[in-house]
Amino acid sequence: MLKVGEKAPDFRLPSDTGKNIQLKDFAGRTLVLYFFPKADTPG
């Protein structure tokens, strides 16, 4: 689990346009990441 102020690990995910995006694609820009629990799981 990340703590406040820690850097997020690099990731690669498909975007809504079907292209893959990576955290490094946003280098030098402010980015807000929102994580939510998988459906039908507690949290």
N, CA, C and O atoms as a Maestro MAE file, in Angstrom:
{
 s_m_m2io_version
 :::
 2.0.0
}

f_m_ct {
 s_m_title
 :::
 protein
 m_atom[172] {
  # First column is atom index #
  i_m_mmod_type
  r_m_x_coord
  r_m_y_coord
  r_m_z_coord
  i_m_residue_number
  s_m_chain_name
  s_m_pdb_residue_name
  s_m_pdb_atom_name
  i_m_atomic_number
  :::
  1 25 0.842 -1.174 0.000 1 A "MET " " N  " 7
  2 3 0.000 0.000 0.000 1 A "MET " " CA " 6
  3 2 0.891 1.241 0.000 1 A "MET " " C  " 6
  4 15 1.884 1.304 0.724 1 A "MET " " O  " 8
  5 25 0.532 2.206 -0.803 2 A "LEU " " N  " 7
  6 3 1.283 3.458 -0.853 2 A "LEU " " CA " 6
  7 2 0.896 4.348 0.312 2 A "LEU " " C  " 6
  8 15 -0.245 4.346 0.773 2 A "LEU " " O  " 8
  9 25 1.862 5.098 0.769 3 A "LYS " " N  " 7
  10 3 1.613 6.087 1.816 3 A "LYS " " CA " 6
  11 2 1.562 7.462 1.160 3 A "LYS " " C  " 6
  12 15 2.102 7.654 0.070 3 A "LYS " " O  " 8
  13 25 0.924 8.402 1.814 4 A "VAL " " N  " 7
  14 3 0.826 9.758 1.295 4 A "VAL " " CA " 6
  15 2 2.219 10.286 0.990 4 A "VAL " " C  " 6
  16 15 3.113 10.216 1.833 4 A "VAL " " O  " 8
  17 25 2.401 10.810 -0.207 5 A "GLY " " N  " 7
  18 3 3.676 11.368 -0.614 5 A "GLY " " CA " 6
  19 2 4.591 10.408 -1.348 5 A "GLY " " C  " 6
  20 15 5.574 10.838 -1.950 5 A "GLY " " O  " 8
  21 25 4.287 9.098 -1.311 6 A "GLU " " N  " 7
  22 3 5.109 8.139 -2.036 6 A "GLU " " CA " 6
  23 2 4.806 8.208 -3.526 6 A "GLU " " C  " 6
  24 15 3.688 8.526 -3.930 6 A "GLU " " O  " 8
  25 25 5.810 7.907 -4.331 7 A "LYS " " N  " 7
  26 3 5.614 7.884 -5.772 7 A "LYS " " CA " 6
  27 2 4.867 6.611 -6.166 7 A "LYS " " C  " 6
  28 15 5.115 5.534 -5.625 7 A "LYS " " O  " 8
  29 25 3.957 6.756 -7.109 8 A "ALA " " N  " 7
  30 3 3.219 5.599 -7.619 8 A "ALA " " CA " 6
  31 2 4.142 4.778 -8.519 8 A "ALA " " C  " 6
  32 15 4.973 5.347 -9.227 8 A "ALA " " O  " 8
  33 25 4.009 3.465 -8.503 9 A "PRO " " N  " 7
  34 3 4.815 2.641 -9.410 9 A "PRO " " CA " 6
  35 2 4.346 2.857 -10.855 9 A "PRO " " C  " 6
  36 15 3.184 3.183 -11.096 9 A "PRO " " O  " 8
  37 25 5.254 2.674 -11.801 10 A "ASP " " N  " 7
  38 3 4.880 2.824 -13.198 10 A "ASP " " CA " 6
  39 2 3.847 1.755 -13.554 10 A "ASP " " C  " 6
  40 15 3.887 0.643 -13.027 10 A "ASP " " O  " 8
  41 25 2.942 2.093 -14.431 11 A "PHE " " N  " 7
  42 3 1.916 1.151 -14.857 11 A "PHE " " CA " 6
  43 2 1.606 1.377 -16.323 11 A "PHE " " C  " 6
  44 15 1.953 2.412 -16.891 11 A "PHE " " O  " 8
  45 25 0.955 0.410 -16.925 12 A "ARG " " N  " 7
  46 3 0.487 0.513 -18.301 12 A "ARG " " CA " 6
  47 2 -0.937 -0.029 -18.324 12 A "ARG " " C  " 6
  48 15 -1.187 -1.158 -17.899 12 A "ARG " " O  " 8
  49 25 -1.870 0.786 -18.823 13 A "LEU " " N  " 7
  50 3 -3.270 0.406 -18.874 13 A "LEU " " CA " 6
  51 2 -3.891 0.859 -20.191 13 A "LEU " " C  " 6
  52 15 -3.430 1.837 -20.781 13 A "LEU " " O  " 8
  53 25 -4.930 0.167 -20.664 14 A "PRO " " N  " 7
  54 3 -5.624 0.645 -21.865 14 A "PRO " " CA " 6
  55 2 -6.488 1.851 -21.503 14 A "PRO " " C  " 6
  56 15 -7.128 1.879 -20.451 14 A "PRO " " O  " 8
  57 25 -6.495 2.837 -22.383 15 A "SER " " N  " 7
  58 3 -7.337 4.019 -22.172 15 A "SER " " CA " 6
  59 2 -8.705 3.772 -22.790 15 A "SER " " C  " 6
  60 15 -8.955 2.720 -23.379 15 A "SER " " O  " 8
  61 25 -9.581 4.749 -22.649 16 A "ASP " " N  " 7
  62 3 -10.917 4.621 -23.231 16 A "ASP " " CA " 6
  63 2 -10.881 4.662 -24.759 16 A "ASP " " C  " 6
  64 15 -11.870 4.327 -25.412 16 A "ASP " " O  " 8
  65 25 -9.743 5.072 -25.333 17 A "THR " " N  " 7
  66 3 -9.600 5.088 -26.793 17 A "THR " " CA " 6
  67 2 -8.953 3.815 -27.318 17 A "THR " " C  " 6
  68 15 -8.819 3.634 -28.528 17 A "THR " " O  " 8
  69 25 -8.547 2.923 -26.393 18 A "GLY " " N  " 7
  70 3 -7.928 1.667 -26.783 18 A "GLY " " CA " 6
  71 2 -6.416 1.708 -26.825 18 A "GLY " " C  " 6
  72 15 -5.771 0.667 -26.950 18 A "GLY " " O  " 8
  73 25 -5.830 2.911 -26.722 19 A "LYS " " N  " 7
  74 3 -4.372 3.026 -26.681 19 A "LYS " " CA " 6
  75 2 -3.884 2.727 -25.271 19 A "LYS " " C  " 6
  76 15 -4.591 2.980 -24.296 19 A "LYS " " O  " 8
  77 25 -2.679 2.191 -25.168 20 A "ASN " " N  " 7
  78 3 -2.076 1.980 -23.855 20 A "ASN " " CA " 6
  79 2 -1.478 3.289 -23.363 20 A "ASN " " C  " 6
  80 15 -0.863 4.027 -24.131 20 A "ASN " " O  " 8
  81 25 -1.661 3.570 -22.087 21 A "ILE " " N  " 7
  82 3 -1.045 4.743 -21.475 21 A "ILE " " CA " 6
  83 2 -0.193 4.264 -20.312 21 A "ILE " " C  " 6
  84 15 -0.465 3.227 -19.706 21 A "ILE " " O  " 8
  85 25 0.848 5.043 -20.011 22 A "GLN " " N  " 7
  86 3 1.733 4.724 -18.902 22 A "GLN " " CA " 6
  87 2 1.848 5.950 -18.006 22 A "GLN " " C  " 6
  88 15 1.631 7.081 -18.442 22 A "GLN " " O  " 8
  89 25 2.189 5.708 -16.769 23 A "LEU " " N  " 7
  90 3 2.370 6.812 -15.836 23 A "LEU " " CA " 6
  91 2 3.402 7.792 -16.371 23 A "LEU " " C  " 6
  92 15 3.237 9.004 -16.232 23 A "LEU " " O  " 8
  93 25 4.462 7.280 -16.981 24 A "LYS " " N  " 7
  94 3 5.513 8.162 -17.484 24 A "LYS " " CA " 6
  95 2 5.020 9.076 -18.607 24 A "LYS " " C  " 6
  96 15 5.678 10.069 -18.915 24 A "LYS " " O  " 8
  97 25 3.874 8.763 -19.226 25 A "ASP " " N  " 7
  98 3 3.301 9.636 -20.254 25 A "ASP " " CA " 6
  99 2 2.893 10.993 -19.668 25 A "ASP " " C  " 6
  100 15 2.716 11.962 -20.407 25 A "ASP " " O  " 8
  101 25 2.747 11.058 -18.364 26 A "PHE " " N  " 7
  102 3 2.291 12.271 -17.696 26 A "PHE " " CA " 6
  103 2 3.420 12.963 -16.929 26 A "PHE " " C  " 6
  104 15 3.156 13.819 -16.084 26 A "PHE " " O  " 8
  105 25 4.662 12.606 -17.211 27 A "ALA " " N  " 7
  106 3 5.820 13.183 -16.514 27 A "ALA " " CA " 6
  107 2 5.807 14.704 -16.632 27 A "ALA " " C  " 6
  108 15 5.593 15.258 -17.710 27 A "ALA " " O  " 8
  109 25 6.042 15.366 -15.498 28 A "GLY " " N  " 7
  110 3 6.096 16.820 -15.472 28 A "GLY " " CA " 6
  111 2 4.743 17.488 -15.359 28 A "GLY " " C  " 6
  112 15 4.665 18.716 -15.321 28 A "GLY " " O  " 8
  113 25 3.676 16.711 -15.303 29 A "ARG " " N  " 7
  114 3 2.322 17.255 -15.190 29 A "ARG " " CA " 6
  115 2 1.690 16.767 -13.893 29 A "ARG " " C  " 6
  116 15 2.054 15.711 -13.375 29 A "ARG " " O  " 8
  117 25 0.753 17.533 -13.379 30 A "THR " " N  " 7
  118 3 0.015 17.106 -12.191 30 A "THR " " CA " 6
  119 2 -1.003 16.057 -12.609 30 A "THR " " C  " 6
  120 15 -1.712 16.225 -13.601 30 A "THR " " O  " 8
  121 25 -1.070 14.985 -11.853 31 A "LEU " " N  " 7
  122 3 -1.963 13.884 -12.182 31 A "LEU " " CA " 6
  123 2 -2.614 13.394 -10.902 31 A "LEU " " C  " 6
  124 15 -1.937 13.187 -9.895 31 A "LEU " " O  " 8
  125 25 -3.908 13.211 -10.937 32 A "VAL " " N  " 7
  126 3 -4.642 12.659 -9.800 32 A "VAL " " CA " 6
  127 2 -5.059 11.244 -10.179 32 A "VAL " " C  " 6
  128 15 -5.743 11.036 -11.181 32 A "VAL " " O  " 8
  129 25 -4.646 10.286 -9.377 33 A "LEU " " N  " 7
  130 3 -5.028 8.892 -9.599 33 A "LEU " " CA " 6
  131 2 -6.101 8.518 -8.584 33 A "LEU " " C  " 6
  132 15 -5.968 8.802 -7.394 33 A "LEU " " O  " 8
  133 25 -7.140 7.895 -9.052 34 A "TYR " " N  " 7
  134 3 -8.222 7.458 -8.176 34 A "TYR " " CA " 6
  135 2 -8.295 5.947 -8.280 34 A "TYR " " C  " 6
  136 15 -8.536 5.396 -9.354 34 A "TYR " " O  " 8
  137 25 -8.085 5.288 -7.161 35 A "PHE " " N  " 7
  138 3 -8.155 3.833 -7.115 35 A "PHE " " CA " 6
  139 2 -9.443 3.435 -6.404 35 A "PHE " " C  " 6
  140 15 -9.810 4.038 -5.396 35 A "PHE " " O  " 8
  141 25 -10.117 2.441 -6.917 36 A "PHE " " N  " 7
  142 3 -11.345 1.980 -6.284 36 A "PHE " " CA " 6
  143 2 -11.347 0.457 -6.278 36 A "PHE " " C  " 6
  144 15 -10.674 -0.173 -7.093 36 A "PHE " " O  " 8
  145 25 -12.104 -0.133 -5.357 37 A "PRO " " N  " 7
  146 3 -12.092 -1.589 -5.254 37 A "PRO " " CA " 6
  147 2 -12.792 -2.258 -6.436 37 A "PRO " " C  " 6
  148 15 -13.700 -1.694 -7.047 37 A "PRO " " O  " 8
  149 25 -12.355 -3.444 -6.729 38 A "LYS " " N  " 7
  150 3 -12.979 -4.256 -7.768 38 A "LYS " " CA " 6
  151 2 -14.429 -4.538 -7.384 38 A "LYS " " C  " 6
  152 15 -14.735 -4.644 -6.196 38 A "LYS " " O  " 8
  153 25 -15.308 -4.660 -8.338 39 A "ALA " " N  " 7
  154 3 -16.726 -4.909 -8.079 39 A "ALA " " CA " 6
  155 2 -16.906 -6.139 -7.191 39 A "ALA " " C  " 6
  156 15 -16.197 -7.137 -7.317 39 A "ALA " " O  " 8
  157 25 -17.866 -6.030 -6.306 40 A "ASP " " N  " 7
  158 3 -18.242 -7.124 -5.392 40 A "ASP " " CA " 6
  159 2 -17.123 -7.516 -4.425 40 A "ASP " " C  " 6
  160 15 -17.037 -8.672 -4.010 40 A "ASP " " O  " 8
  161 25 -16.269 -6.559 -4.069 41 A "THR " " N  " 7
  162 3 -15.264 -6.808 -3.045 41 A "THR " " CA " 6
  163 2 -15.421 -5.752 -1.949 41 A "THR " " C  " 6
  164 15 -15.898 -4.652 -2.230 41 A "THR " " O  " 8
  165 25 -15.035 -6.054 -0.717 42 A "PRO " " N  " 7
  166 3 -15.149 -5.061 0.338 42 A "PRO " " CA " 6
  167 2 -14.139 -3.937 0.126 42 A "PRO " " C  " 6
  168 15 -13.063 -4.148 -0.433 42 A "PRO " " O  " 8
  169 25 -14.495 -2.770 0.570 43 A "GLY " " N  " 7
  170 3 -13.546 -1.672 0.482 43 A "GLY " " CA " 6
  171 2 -14.160 -0.487 -0.086 43 A "GLY " " C  " 6
  172 15 -13.499 0.541 -0.233 43 A "GLY " " O  " 8
  :::
 }
 m_bond[171] {
  # First column is bond index #
  i_m_from
  i_m_to
  i_m_order
  :::
  1 1 2 1
  2 2 3 1
  3 3 4 2
  4 3 5 1
  5 5 6 1
  6 6 7 1
  7 7 8 2
  8 7 9 1
  9 9 10 1
  10 10 11 1
  11 11 12 2
  12 11 13 1
  13 13 14 1
  14 14 15 1
  15 15 16 2
  16 15 17 1
  17 17 18 1
  18 18 19 1
  19 19 20 2
  20 19 21 1
  21 21 22 1
  22 22 23 1
  23 23 24 2
  24 23 25 1
  25 25 26 1
  26 26 27 1
  27 27 28 2
  28 27 29 1
  29 29 30 1
  30 30 31 1
  31 31 32 2
  32 31 33 1
  33 33 34 1
  34 34 35 1
  35 35 36 2
  36 35 37 1
  37 37 38 1
  38 38 39 1
  39 39 40 2
  40 39 41 1
  41 41 42 1
  42 42 43 1
  43 43 44 2
  44 43 45 1
  45 45 46 1
  46 46 47 1
  47 47 48 2
  48 47 49 1
  49 49 50 1
  50 50 51 1
  51 51 52 2
  52 51 53 1
  53 53 54 1
  54 54 55 1
  55 55 56 2
  56 55 57 1
  57 57 58 1
  58 58 59 1
  59 59 60 2
  60 59 61 1
  61 61 62 1
  62 62 63 1
  63 63 64 2
  64 63 65 1
  65 65 66 1
  66 66 67 1
  67 67 68 2
  68 67 69 1
  69 69 70 1
  70 70 71 1
  71 71 72 2
  72 71 73 1
  73 73 74 1
  74 74 75 1
  75 75 76 2
  76 75 77 1
  77 77 78 1
  78 78 79 1
  79 79 80 2
  80 79 81 1
  81 81 82 1
  82 82 83 1
  83 83 84 2
  84 83 85 1
  85 85 86 1
  86 86 87 1
  87 87 88 2
  88 87 89 1
  89 89 90 1
  90 90 91 1
  91 91 92 2
  92 91 93 1
  93 93 94 1
  94 94 95 1
  95 95 96 2
  96 95 97 1
  97 97 98 1
  98 98 99 1
  99 99 100 2
  100 99 101 1
  101 101 102 1
  102 102 103 1
  103 103 104 2
  104 103 105 1
  105 105 106 1
  106 106 107 1
  107 107 108 2
  108 107 109 1
  109 109 110 1
  110 110 111 1
  111 111 112 2
  112 111 113 1
  113 113 114 1
  114 114 115 1
  115 115 116 2
  116 115 117 1
  117 117 118 1
  118 118 119 1
  119 119 120 2
  120 119 121 1
  121 121 122 1
  122 122 123 1
  123 123 124 2
  124 123 125 1
  125 125 126 1
  126 126 127 1
  127 127 128 2
  128 127 129 1
  129 129 130 1
  130 130 131 1
  131 131 132 2
  132 131 133 1
  133 133 134 1
  134 134 135 1
  135 135 136 2
  136 135 137 1
  137 137 138 1
  138 138 139 1
  139 139 140 2
  140 139 141 1
  141 141 142 1
  142 142 143 1
  143 143 144 2
  144 143 145 1
  145 145 146 1
  146 146 147 1
  147 147 148 2
  148 147 149 1
  149 149 150 1
  150 150 151 1
  151 151 152 2
  152 151 153 1
  153 153 154 1
  154 154 155 1
  155 155 156 2
  156 155 157 1
  157 157 158 1
  158 158 159 1
  159 159 160 2
  160 159 161 1
  161 161 162 1
  162 162 163 1
  163 163 164 2
  164 163 165 1
  165 165 166 1
  166 166 167 1
  167 167 168 2
  168 167 169 1
  169 169 170 1
  170 170 171 1
  171 171 172 2
  :::
 }
}
